[in-house]
Amino acid sequence: MSETSVLRFLDADALVDAARSRFVDVVTAAQAARGSASVVLTGGGTGIALLEALRKDSGGIDWGRVDVYFGDERFLPAGDPERNEVQAADALLNHVAVHPDRVFRMAASDGPHESDPEVAAASYAQILHSHGVDGERAPEFDVHLLGMGGEGHINSLFPHTDAVRETTHYVVAVENSPKPPPVRITLTLPAVQRAKHVWLLVSGAAKAEAVAAAVGGASADDVPSAGAIGSESTVWFLDEAAASELEK
């Protein structure tokens, strides 16, 4: 039975520190139980701040036994500083002993399928499938990290779009994102829901209304973050500003 928790912190720094500590606990526990762990990273200010915190202190994590996936990616040339994988590498991955073969990046726009985001999405879906167990089309991720936009979007799943309504595919191309750049690759809600633990890291008053709507049971079509539910737990890490529209 999945449980949802709402954790409030004084500010974004306290939020990030709490998420860092819990991330270490979950990943090290997974490694102790199975020998490895799988995580899905996110971009955005708070998500990257968490990676920077882990760079400074990742406790007992054996990074060589962590599989790293990405929740979404801007379909831009390799090395573009706006790509999530570039930001994650700068913040964390280039500074820990993660195995290069265990970092699963989404295709860049100047790669083999440079003009076809649909092919790039299918390629990432195949990567997920190759790491599924017992015929599953994706791993059972230990943690899926998510930021959230002011209108409630997560990954590149925006309100009232085909991508957020997707129920079958785990990875899709987005070619008309309302937030630039317009072309992206994203995991869908069915893929997010493959995670044991889904964590939403949200700070700032501009997101308070969407937080309250999602926590209050809004439809995922209206507020995509409402559909981000882990199989074991869903945790909202909120600073006081982001939590300001919730009932005390």
C-alpha positions as CSV (number, residue, x, y, z in Angstrom):
1,M,0.0,0.0,0.0
2,S,1.5,3.3,-1.1
3,E,1.8,6.1,1.5
4,T,2.0,9.8,0.8
5,S,3.9,12.1,3.1
6,V,4.1,15.9,3.1
7,L,7.3,17.2,4.7
8,R,7.7,20.9,5.4
9,F,11.0,22.7,5.8
10,L,12.0,26.2,6.7
11,D,13.7,26.9,3.4
12,A,15.1,25.2,0.3
13,D,18.4,24.5,1.9
14,A,16.8,22.5,4.7
15,L,14.6,20.7,2.2
16,V,17.7,19.7,0.1
17,D,19.6,18.5,3.2
18,A,16.7,16.3,4.3
19,A,16.3,14.8,0.9
20,R,20.1,14.1,0.7
21,S,20.0,12.2,4.0
22,R,17.0,10.2,3.0
23,F,18.4,9.5,-0.5
24,V,21.6,8.0,1.1
25,D,19.4,5.9,3.4
26,V,17.3,4.5,0.6
27,V,20.1,3.8,-1.9
28,T,22.4,2.2,0.7
29,A,19.5,0.0,1.9
30,A,18.8,-1.1,-1.7
31,Q,22.5,-1.9,-2.2
32,A,22.6,-3.9,1.0
33,A,19.5,-5.9,0.0
34,R,20.2,-6.4,-3.7
35,G,23.7,-5.3,-4.4
36,S,22.7,-2.3,-6.5
37,A,20.3,0.5,-6.7
38,S,18.5,2.4,-9.5
39,V,17.6,6.1,-9.4
40,V,16.0,8.5,-11.8
41,L,17.4,12.1,-11.7
42,T,15.7,15.4,-12.4
43,G,16.8,18.8,-13.5
44,G,15.7,22.1,-12.2
45,G,17.1,24.3,-9.4
46,T,16.2,22.1,-6.4
47,G,16.9,18.8,-8.2
48,I,20.4,20.0,-9.1
49,A,21.0,21.4,-5.6
50,L,20.3,17.9,-4.3
51,L,22.9,16.5,-6.6
52,E,25.4,19.1,-5.5
53,A,24.6,18.2,-1.9
54,L,25.3,14.5,-2.6
55,R,28.6,15.5,-4.2
56,K,29.6,16.9,-0.9
57,D,28.3,14.1,1.2
58,S,26.8,10.9,-0.1
59,G,27.4,8.8,3.0
60,G,27.9,5.1,2.3
61,I,26.7,5.0,-1.3
62,D,28.8,2.8,-3.5
63,W,28.3,4.8,-6.7
64,G,29.8,2.1,-8.8
65,R,26.7,0.0,-8.0
66,V,24.1,2.7,-8.9
67,D,22.1,2.7,-12.2
68,V,21.3,6.3,-13.2
69,Y,18.4,7.2,-15.4
70,F,16.8,10.5,-16.3
71,G,13.2,11.5,-16.1
72,D,13.3,13.8,-19.1
73,E,15.7,15.5,-21.4
74,R,15.8,18.5,-23.7
75,F,16.4,17.3,-27.3
76,L,19.4,19.4,-27.8
77,P,23.0,18.7,-29.0
78,A,25.3,16.7,-26.8
79,G,27.1,18.9,-24.3
80,D,24.5,21.6,-24.4
81,P,24.4,23.2,-20.9
82,E,20.6,23.1,-20.9
83,R,20.6,19.3,-21.1
84,N,19.7,17.6,-17.8
85,E,22.5,15.1,-18.1
86,V,25.1,17.8,-18.6
87,Q,23.9,19.6,-15.5
88,A,23.8,16.3,-13.5
89,A,27.3,15.5,-14.6
90,D,28.6,18.9,-13.6
91,A,26.8,18.8,-10.2
92,L,27.5,15.1,-9.3
93,L,28.2,12.4,-11.8
94,N,31.6,13.7,-12.9
95,H,32.8,13.8,-9.2
96,V,31.8,10.3,-7.9
97,A,32.8,6.8,-8.9
98,V,29.7,6.1,-10.9
99,H,30.3,3.5,-13.7
100,P,29.9,5.2,-17.1
101,D,28.1,2.1,-18.5
102,R,25.5,2.5,-15.7
103,V,24.5,6.1,-16.6
104,F,21.7,5.9,-19.1
105,R,21.4,9.2,-21.0
106,M,18.7,10.1,-23.4
107,A,19.8,10.7,-27.0
108,A,21.0,14.1,-28.1
109,S,19.7,15.9,-31.1
110,D,23.0,15.6,-32.9
111,G,23.3,11.9,-32.3
112,P,22.4,9.0,-34.7
113,H,18.7,10.0,-34.7
114,E,19.3,13.7,-34.7
115,S,16.1,14.7,-36.5
116,D,13.8,12.1,-35.0
117,P,12.8,12.5,-31.3
118,E,10.3,9.6,-31.7
119,V,13.2,7.3,-32.5
120,A,15.1,8.7,-29.6
121,A,12.2,8.0,-27.3
122,A,11.8,4.5,-28.6
123,S,15.6,3.9,-28.0
124,Y,15.3,5.0,-24.4
125,A,12.2,2.8,-23.9
126,Q,14.4,-0.1,-25.1
127,I,17.1,0.7,-22.6
128,L,14.5,0.6,-19.8
129,H,13.1,-2.7,-21.2
130,S,16.6,-4.2,-21.2
131,H,16.8,-3.6,-17.5
132,G,13.4,-4.8,-16.6
133,V,13.1,-8.0,-14.6
134,D,10.6,-10.9,-15.2
135,G,9.4,-9.4,-18.4
136,E,8.7,-5.9,-17.1
137,R,9.3,-3.1,-19.5
138,A,11.3,-1.0,-17.1
139,P,13.2,-1.5,-13.9
140,E,11.6,-1.0,-10.5
141,F,13.4,2.2,-9.7
142,D,14.4,2.7,-6.1
143,V,13.9,6.5,-6.2
144,H,12.5,8.8,-8.9
145,L,13.3,12.4,-8.1
146,L,11.0,15.1,-9.5
147,G,10.9,18.9,-9.6
148,M,7.6,20.6,-10.4
149,G,6.7,23.7,-12.5
150,G,4.4,26.4,-11.4
151,E,1.5,24.8,-13.3
152,G,2.3,21.4,-11.8
153,H,4.3,19.8,-14.6
154,I,6.8,17.1,-13.9
155,N,9.5,15.7,-16.2
156,S,8.2,17.1,-19.5
157,L,4.6,16.2,-18.8
158,F,2.5,19.3,-19.1
159,P,-1.2,19.8,-18.3
160,H,-3.7,18.8,-21.0
161,T,-1.2,17.2,-23.3
162,D,-1.0,13.8,-25.0
163,A,2.2,13.0,-23.0
164,V,0.5,13.4,-19.6
165,R,-2.4,11.3,-20.8
166,E,-0.2,8.5,-22.0
167,T,-1.1,5.1,-20.4
168,T,0.9,2.6,-22.4
169,H,4.3,3.8,-23.4
170,Y,7.0,4.5,-20.8
171,V,8.9,7.0,-22.9
172,V,7.5,9.5,-25.4
173,A,8.7,12.4,-27.5
174,V,7.2,15.9,-26.8
175,E,7.4,18.1,-29.8
176,N,5.4,21.1,-28.7
177,S,6.4,21.8,-25.1
178,P,4.9,25.0,-23.8
179,K,8.2,25.6,-22.0
180,P,11.3,25.9,-24.3
181,P,12.9,24.1,-25.9
182,P,9.8,22.6,-27.6
183,V,11.3,19.2,-28.3
184,R,11.9,16.9,-25.4
185,I,12.0,13.2,-24.4
186,T,10.2,12.2,-21.2
187,L,9.3,9.3,-19.0
188,T,5.5,9.1,-18.7
189,L,3.3,8.6,-15.6
190,P,3.3,4.8,-16.0
191,A,7.1,4.9,-15.8
192,V,7.1,7.3,-12.8
193,Q,4.8,4.8,-11.1
194,R,7.4,2.1,-11.6
195,A,9.4,3.7,-8.8
196,K,9.2,2.4,-5.3
197,H,9.7,5.9,-3.9
198,V,8.7,9.1,-5.8
199,W,10.0,12.3,-4.3
200,L,8.8,15.7,-5.3
201,L,11.3,18.5,-4.4
202,V,9.4,21.8,-4.6
203,S,10.3,25.3,-3.3
204,G,8.9,28.7,-3.9
205,A,5.6,30.5,-3.4
206,A,4.9,30.4,-7.2
207,K,4.3,26.7,-6.9
208,A,2.1,26.7,-3.8
209,E,-1.2,26.6,-5.6
210,A,-0.2,23.6,-7.8
211,V,1.2,21.8,-4.7
212,A,-2.1,22.3,-2.9
213,A,-4.1,21.1,-5.9
214,A,-1.9,18.0,-6.4
215,V,-1.9,17.0,-2.7
216,G,-5.6,17.6,-2.6
217,G,-6.3,15.1,-5.3
218,A,-6.5,17.0,-8.6
219,S,-6.5,15.1,-11.8
220,A,-3.2,14.4,-13.4
221,D,-4.5,15.9,-16.6
222,D,-5.0,19.2,-14.8
223,V,-2.0,19.0,-12.5
224,P,0.5,16.3,-13.7
225,S,2.3,16.1,-10.4
226,A,-0.9,14.6,-8.9
227,G,-0.2,11.4,-10.9
228,A,3.4,11.0,-9.6
229,I,2.8,8.2,-7.1
230,G,5.4,5.7,-5.9
231,S,4.5,2.0,-5.4
232,E,5.7,2.2,-1.8
233,S,5.8,5.9,-1.0
234,T,5.3,9.4,-2.4
235,V,7.0,12.2,-0.5
236,W,6.6,15.9,-1.0
237,F,9.6,17.8,0.2
238,L,8.4,21.4,0.5
239,D,9.8,24.6,1.8
240,E,7.4,26.9,3.7
241,A,6.6,29.0,0.7
242,A,5.7,26.0,-1.5
243,A,3.5,24.6,1.4
244,S,1.8,27.9,2.1
245,E,-1.5,27.0,0.4
246,L,-1.8,23.7,2.3
247,E,-4.0,23.4,5.4
248,K,-1.9,23.7,8.5
